[in-house]
Amino acid sequence: MRKTGKILQVSFTYIGTVVGAGFATGQEILQFFTRFGSAAAWTIALSCLLFTWIGIKLMLLANEMEARSYEDLNRMLFGERIGNYVSLFTMIVLFGVTTIMLAGAGSLFTEQLNMSYQAGLWLTIIVSYFVLSRGIHGILTMNSIVVPVMMAFSILVVWTTLSMPNADYWLKLSTDSSSWRIWFSPFLYTAFNLAMAQAVLVPLGSAIRDRSILFWGGLLGGVGISLMLLAAHIALAARMPGIVQFEIPMGQVIHHLGPVLQLMYVFVIFGEIFTTFVADAYGLTLQLEQRTKLSQTKLVLLILLISYLVSQIGFSKLLSVLYPLFGGVSLLWLIMMLLPRSRHTGTL
């Protein structure tokens, strides 16, 4: 039973690290999958294969290397010099996403709960500090609480959609997009999310010495991400094409379920923002710990403080330039992960 619990913790942490604000709002699913019509079911299946295979391989590789952070992994994949540049670029993007997640939490409190923006920021920072101060065990515990709630909402969304007259639209929708765009999309989506998720998956792979726990946790996590993708896709497809006009498409899906569930969904969105924020801050902490002589506690406080200050002025314009560049780096990273490796470098 204890081993089963560890497997579930790993799978929940994998899911929580990948599933962020873009997933919760429905924008990611619309842009990468639903807009491609009935082919989306097949591209989600391809994503399932990639998330499962590469997620397991990533954690087992980190386990074998005893990697302290994703920087060790990148140096092994790309070589010392290029790996160092890749890690520095990843660190900048991780910091950018961290500040945007924090700003998003503040905006969510303002727009949905009628609380002040600053209150949302400080509440997020304070809770994050307590989670981060417990290291990887804090992240495992946090995701074991938040992710089951996310999954319950996915089941609820599908259940309510099945009674709609357009429930089978996910099997019938057409698209004008070219085949290369349709089939390129799951590779880009998976590459970007896994390149970001390595911030937590690498130290997680090192911390848990039992490789079978990592294998089954990665398997369940990859399948869980894909089932949540499919659930959201089915719900959004049933409401196409009108659903594309909304900033938060999943908010419209939940809208007719009543005020109580709408309020609960706000906290689900916050949970998904929070898990991404904590995961990225933790990855930054470990990388900076390798490069500086500062303690992990001081680095956590420093990252949270700088994230708070930058969230006041915004990072979104710079990140809009960095995101496409990071997408290209992520694809290269995925290709390197797909290459077969010897036993000494983590073959799966």
WOJONOR-V31128 format. One record per residue. N is the residue number from 0. RES is the residue in one letter. PSI is psi in radians with two decimals (none if undefined). OMEGA is omega in degrees with one decimal (none if undefined). BURIAL is 1 if it has 9 or more other C-alpha atoms within 8 Angstrom, else 0. Layout:
N;RES;PSI;OMEGA;BURIAL
N;RES;PSI;OMEGA;BURIAL
This chain:
0;M;-0.67;179.6;0
1;R;-0.69;178.8;0
2;K;-0.71;177.3;0
3;T;-0.72;177.9;0
4;G;-0.70;178.1;0
5;K;-0.72;178.3;1
6;I;-0.78;179.7;1
7;L;-0.67;177.6;1
8;Q;-0.76;178.9;1
9;V;-0.77;-178.9;1
10;S;-0.72;178.8;1
11;F;-0.67;179.3;1
12;T;-0.69;175.9;1
13;Y;-0.85;-179.3;1
14;I;-0.84;-177.4;1
15;G;-0.55;179.4;1
16;T;-0.65;-177.7;1
17;V;-0.74;-174.7;1
18;V;1.86;-178.0;1
19;G;-2.78;-175.4;1
20;A;-0.69;179.6;1
21;G;-0.63;176.6;1
22;F;-0.82;-176.3;1
23;A;-0.72;-179.5;1
24;T;-0.39;-179.3;1
25;G;-0.15;-177.1;1
26;Q;-0.75;179.9;1
27;E;-0.76;-177.8;1
28;I;-0.71;178.1;1
29;L;-0.83;-173.7;1
30;Q;-0.66;-174.6;0
31;F;-0.32;-174.0;1
32;F;-1.13;-168.4;1
33;T;-0.65;-178.1;1
34;R;-0.19;177.9;1
35;F;0.22;171.4;1
36;G;-2.56;-175.3;1
37;S;-0.40;178.5;1
38;A;-0.32;-177.1;0
39;A;-0.57;179.2;1
40;A;-0.66;-179.8;1
41;W;-0.63;179.1;0
42;T;-0.54;173.6;1
43;I;-0.67;176.5;1
44;A;-0.68;176.6;1
45;L;-0.74;176.6;1
46;S;-0.68;178.0;1
47;C;-0.80;179.0;1
48;L;-0.79;-178.6;1
49;L;-0.79;179.2;1
50;F;-0.71;-178.5;1
51;T;-0.90;-176.4;1
52;W;-0.93;-175.5;1
53;I;-0.60;177.9;1
54;G;-0.80;177.3;1
55;I;-0.83;-178.2;1
56;K;-0.71;-179.7;1
57;L;-0.83;-177.9;1
58;M;-0.67;178.5;1
59;L;-0.64;177.5;1
60;L;-0.78;177.5;1
61;A;-0.65;178.5;1
62;N;-0.78;-178.1;1
63;E;-0.64;-179.8;1
64;M;-0.33;-170.5;1
65;E;0.81;-176.7;0
66;A;2.37;178.1;1
67;R;-0.58;178.3;1
68;S;3.10;-179.9;1
69;Y;-0.30;178.4;1
70;E;-0.70;177.2;1
71;D;-0.72;180.0;1
72;L;-0.79;-178.5;1
73;N;-0.61;177.0;1
74;R;-0.61;177.5;1
75;M;-0.69;-177.5;1
76;L;-0.78;-170.3;1
77;F;-0.12;-172.3;1
78;G;2.84;-173.0;1
79;E;-0.87;-172.9;0
80;R;-0.95;-178.6;0
81;I;-0.69;178.4;1
82;G;-0.61;177.9;1
83;N;-0.75;177.8;1
84;Y;-0.74;178.8;0
85;V;-0.74;-179.6;1
86;S;-0.69;178.4;1
87;L;-0.75;178.3;0
88;F;-0.74;177.8;1
89;T;-0.69;179.5;1
90;M;-0.73;179.2;1
91;I;-0.78;-179.8;0
92;V;-0.73;177.4;1
93;L;-0.74;178.9;1
94;F;-0.72;178.3;1
95;G;-0.79;178.8;1
96;V;-0.66;178.7;1
97;T;-0.82;-179.2;1
98;T;-0.65;179.6;1
99;I;-0.68;176.1;1
100;M;-0.73;179.4;1
101;L;-0.79;177.8;1
102;A;-0.66;178.1;1
103;G;-0.68;177.1;1
104;A;-0.75;178.0;1
105;G;-0.75;179.4;1
106;S;-0.66;179.5;1
107;L;-0.74;178.6;1
108;F;-0.67;-178.8;1
109;T;-0.86;-172.1;1
110;E;-0.60;-172.5;0
111;Q;-0.47;-175.6;0
112;L;0.04;179.4;0
113;N;0.60;174.5;0
114;M;2.88;-178.1;1
115;S;2.67;178.6;1
116;Y;-0.76;-178.6;1
117;Q;-0.64;178.4;0
118;A;-0.71;177.7;1
119;G;-0.72;178.8;1
120;L;-0.87;-174.9;1
121;W;-0.66;177.3;0
122;L;-0.76;178.8;0
123;T;-0.77;-178.8;1
124;I;-0.79;-177.3;1
125;I;-0.82;179.6;0
126;V;-0.68;178.9;0
127;S;-0.70;-179.6;1
128;Y;-0.76;-179.5;1
129;F;-0.63;177.1;0
130;V;-0.84;-177.1;1
131;L;-0.53;179.8;1
132;S;-0.31;177.8;1
133;R;0.03;176.4;1
134;G;-2.57;-175.6;1
135;I;-0.50;179.4;1
136;H;-0.61;176.0;0
137;G;-0.69;179.1;1
138;I;-0.71;176.9;1
139;L;-0.79;-179.3;1
140;T;-0.80;-179.6;1
141;M;-0.84;-177.8;1
142;N;-0.50;177.8;1
143;S;-0.35;177.3;1
144;I;-0.84;-172.0;0
145;V;-0.79;-171.7;1
146;V;-0.74;176.5;1
147;P;-0.59;177.2;1
148;V;-0.75;176.0;1
149;M;-0.79;-177.1;1
150;M;-0.63;177.5;1
151;A;-0.69;177.9;0
152;F;-0.60;176.4;1
153;S;-0.75;177.8;1
154;I;-0.74;179.5;1
155;L;-0.74;-178.9;0
156;V;-0.79;178.8;1
157;V;-0.75;-177.9;1
158;W;-0.77;179.9;0
159;T;-0.51;-179.7;0
160;T;-0.57;-175.8;1
161;L;-0.39;179.6;0
162;S;-0.06;-179.2;0
163;M;2.62;178.2;0
164;P;-0.44;-178.9;0
165;N;0.39;-174.0;0
166;A;-0.43;-177.2;1
167;D;0.24;-178.6;1
168;Y;-0.45;-179.6;1
169;W;-0.31;177.4;1
170;L;-0.16;-171.7;0
171;K;-0.33;-173.7;0
172;L;2.45;176.5;1
173;S;2.91;179.5;0
174;T;2.65;176.6;0
175;D;-0.03;-177.4;0
176;S;2.60;179.6;0
177;S;2.77;-177.8;0
178;S;-0.67;-176.8;0
179;W;-0.62;177.5;0
180;R;-0.70;-179.8;0
181;I;-0.81;-174.0;1
182;W;-0.25;173.8;1
183;F;-0.55;-174.7;0
184;S;-0.85;-179.3;1
185;P;-0.54;177.2;1
186;F;-0.76;179.4;1
187;L;-0.77;-179.0;1
188;Y;-0.83;-178.8;1
189;T;-0.76;-178.9;1
190;A;-0.83;-178.1;1
191;F;-0.82;-176.5;1
192;N;-0.66;179.1;1
193;L;-0.64;177.3;1
194;A;-0.59;175.4;1
195;M;-0.70;-175.6;1
196;A;-0.34;179.9;1
197;Q;-0.39;178.5;1
198;A;-0.54;178.4;1
199;V;-0.66;-175.3;1
200;L;-0.58;178.9;1
201;V;-0.95;177.4;1
202;P;-0.51;176.7;1
203;L;-0.76;178.2;1
204;G;-0.61;178.7;1
205;S;-0.64;-174.3;1
206;A;-0.58;-178.5;0
207;I;1.96;-173.1;1
208;R;-0.41;-179.7;0
209;D;1.88;-175.4;0
210;R;-0.48;179.4;1
211;S;-0.57;176.2;0
212;I;-0.73;178.3;1
213;L;-0.71;-179.7;1
214;F;-0.94;-176.4;1
215;W;-0.59;175.8;1
216;G;-0.73;177.0;1
217;G;-0.68;179.2;1
218;L;-0.88;179.8;1
219;L;-0.65;178.9;1
220;G;-0.80;179.0;1
221;G;-0.76;178.2;1
222;V;-0.69;180.0;1
223;G;-0.75;176.7;1
224;I;-0.77;-176.1;1
225;S;-0.67;178.0;1
226;L;-0.63;176.3;0
227;M;-0.64;174.1;1
228;L;-0.83;-178.2;1
229;L;-0.71;179.4;1
230;A;-0.82;179.4;1
231;A;-0.69;179.5;1
232;H;-0.77;179.2;1
233;I;-0.76;-178.9;1
234;A;-0.75;-178.7;1
235;L;-0.70;-179.4;1
236;A;-0.62;-179.8;1
237;A;-0.27;-177.6;1
238;R;0.22;176.5;1
239;M;2.64;-1.8;0
240;P;-0.10;-173.9;0
241;G;-0.49;-174.5;0
242;I;-0.37;-175.2;1
243;V;-0.29;-176.8;1
244;Q;-0.19;-174.0;0
245;F;2.49;177.8;0
246;E;-0.64;178.8;0
247;I;1.43;-176.1;1
248;P;-0.72;-178.7;1
249;M;-0.41;175.2;1
250;G;-0.65;177.1;1
251;Q;-0.57;177.8;1
252;V;-0.71;-178.0;1
253;I;-0.36;-169.2;1
254;H;-0.74;-173.6;1
255;H;0.01;-177.0;0
256;L;-0.04;176.4;0
257;G;2.80;-173.8;0
258;P;-0.58;-178.0;0
259;V;-0.84;179.7;0
260;L;-0.55;175.6;1
261;Q;-0.76;178.8;1
262;L;-0.72;178.0;0
263;M;-0.64;-179.3;0
264;Y;-0.56;174.7;1
265;V;-0.73;179.5;1
266;F;-0.49;174.0;0
267;V;-0.78;177.6;1
268;I;-0.76;178.1;1
269;F;-0.71;179.0;1
270;G;-0.70;-179.2;1
271;E;-0.63;173.0;1
272;I;-0.78;-175.2;1
273;F;-0.76;-179.1;1
274;T;-0.66;177.9;1
275;T;-0.74;179.3;1
276;F;-0.85;-178.5;1
277;V;-0.73;-179.6;1
278;A;-0.80;-178.6;1
279;D;-0.70;178.1;1
280;A;-0.66;179.2;1
281;Y;-0.75;177.9;1
282;G;-0.72;176.8;1
283;L;-0.73;-179.5;1
284;T;-0.81;-178.0;1
285;L;-0.68;-179.9;1
286;Q;-0.76;180.0;1
287;L;-0.52;177.7;1
288;E;-0.60;177.4;1
289;Q;-0.49;-173.1;0
290;R;-0.23;-178.2;0
291;T;3.08;177.9;0
292;K;0.15;-179.1;0
293;L;2.61;177.5;0
294;S;2.82;-179.1;0
295;Q;-0.65;179.5;1
296;T;-0.80;179.5;0
297;K;-0.67;179.5;0
298;L;-0.71;177.3;1
299;V;-0.85;179.7;1
300;L;-0.71;-179.6;1
301;L;-0.79;-179.7;0
302;I;-0.75;179.7;1
303;L;-0.70;179.9;1
304;L;-0.81;-179.4;0
305;I;-0.68;177.6;0
306;S;-0.71;178.7;1
307;Y;-0.80;-178.4;1
308;L;-0.77;-178.9;0
309;V;-0.55;179.4;1
310;S;-0.30;177.0;1
311;Q;-0.51;-175.2;0
312;I;-0.31;176.5;0
313;G;2.61;-179.2;1
314;F;0.01;-169.1;1
315;S;-0.64;-178.9;0
316;K;-0.76;178.2;0
317;L;-0.70;-178.4;0
318;L;-0.51;177.7;1
319;S;-0.44;174.7;0
320;V;-0.70;-176.9;0
321;L;-0.58;-176.0;1
322;Y;-0.90;178.7;1
323;P;-0.67;177.4;0
324;L;-0.74;179.8;0
325;F;-0.52;175.3;1
326;G;-0.74;177.8;1
327;G;-0.74;177.7;0
328;V;-0.67;-179.9;1
329;S;-0.69;177.9;1
330;L;-0.72;176.6;1
331;L;-0.72;177.7;0
332;W;-0.75;179.4;1
333;L;-0.73;178.7;1
334;I;-0.74;178.8;0
335;M;-0.61;178.5;1
336;M;-0.50;-179.2;1
337;L;-0.38;-178.0;0
338;L;2.44;177.5;0
339;P;2.55;-178.4;0
340;R;2.74;179.2;1
341;S;2.94;178.1;0
342;R;-0.57;-176.6;0
343;H;-0.16;176.3;0
344;T;0.37;165.5;1
345;G;0.80;174.8;1
346;T;2.44;171.6;1
347;L;none;none;0
